[in-house]
Amino acid sequence: MRLWDKGESTDELVFTFCVGEDYILDNRLVPYDVQASQAHVRMLAAQGYLAPADAEALCGSLAELGEAHARGEWVVELADEDCHTALERHLTERLGEAGKRVHLGRSRNDQVLTALRLYLREALATAADQAASVAEALDELAAANPEQQMPGYTHMQRAMPSSVSEWAGAFASEIRDDAEGLRAAQRRAGKNPLGSAAGYGTPGVNLDREQTTQALGFAETQWPHAAAQLSRGKAEAEAVFALTLLAQDYGRLAADLCLFATSEFAFVRLPAAFTTGSSIMPQKRNPDVFELLRAKSVGVAAQLGHILAITHKMTSGYHRDLQEIKAPLFRAFDEVAGMSAVLARAVPGIEFDSARLQAAMDPGLYAAERANRYVTEEGMSFRDAYRRVAEELAAEANSQG
Ligand code: ARG
């Protein structure tokens, strides 16, 4: 029987449509709904709404259910709608009357918000650690190619002298900054929505929301009640924005490597294990992994667009639309986790071709430096020095041609 069953029948097609993939996605939220439910139960007991023995039994059963779920012994079923209902069904099956007492002073609306924020806290920390491993792989690549010169490009034209370690170090530095961005995205997920119930609190019941804030390690309690539903999707969007910036750096690193691996550039050789062949052209060694990284970086940005679009112009309060935020949220985290893992593996294997890199260091790259010397050593204005070097380069080109 459904939690909201009032004895009327539901159209099965409508029911299935409304659940959508939520029951599958919600498996990810089970451990967090377990934590939040335990904190809620303890708070209800402290407020005198649950007998201490019932509270003990509920917390124990919640822990067991969480462990059994982690071992794959049960999953959220379509008929459950979501993880909140599934857990309550299991509690009631195990404990009878006590199971039915857990759902006081809360609603699935604040439960899902709470579970998502607890999920975000862990997922953001993990994503930041994974980004740090990619930055370390880039540090290794820089260290493996000390002193190796490489042109720096503007407009895809040779511009200034640079080096492999500067190139790798720049990506490492930005990726570390993206990891900082992921950590900073914790702020919005740090507000406790639990106890806001359907969105307007629980008249007639005296909850201690500060207690669950403490127990769950939130930074603060979200007030007023109605702010909680208004904020759904914002911590998610901020997290996925931080992921988007990271994915974009991965995509740009991959774009450079695709270019550097062409036979025209040939700055890098990709290890055979990281390339794929062509079914028709026997000579091919394709950088598919980097092409897919480039494409997937766009996919992450698309998830952000999807999340933002769902809440746009929505009136305040809970709407079922909000359920649709979960899929793009989880997808963004999963895609970035995959990207981080493959980059951390592939980057240290990239080999630079010193002969090709040296040959690309044409004299034009030193033109700005030459002009700067006329300024610092001969006291010329930069404008005059610039023109003098341009003339010298033209003359040198003429004498060679
Ligand atoms: N699966 C729902 C969601 O993610 C849970 C809340 C359902 N609440 C409701 N009033 N139908 O939003």
Residues whose N, C-alpha, C, O or C-beta is under 5 A from the ligand:
A	BS01	LIG	D22 D82 R108 N109 V112 L322 Q323
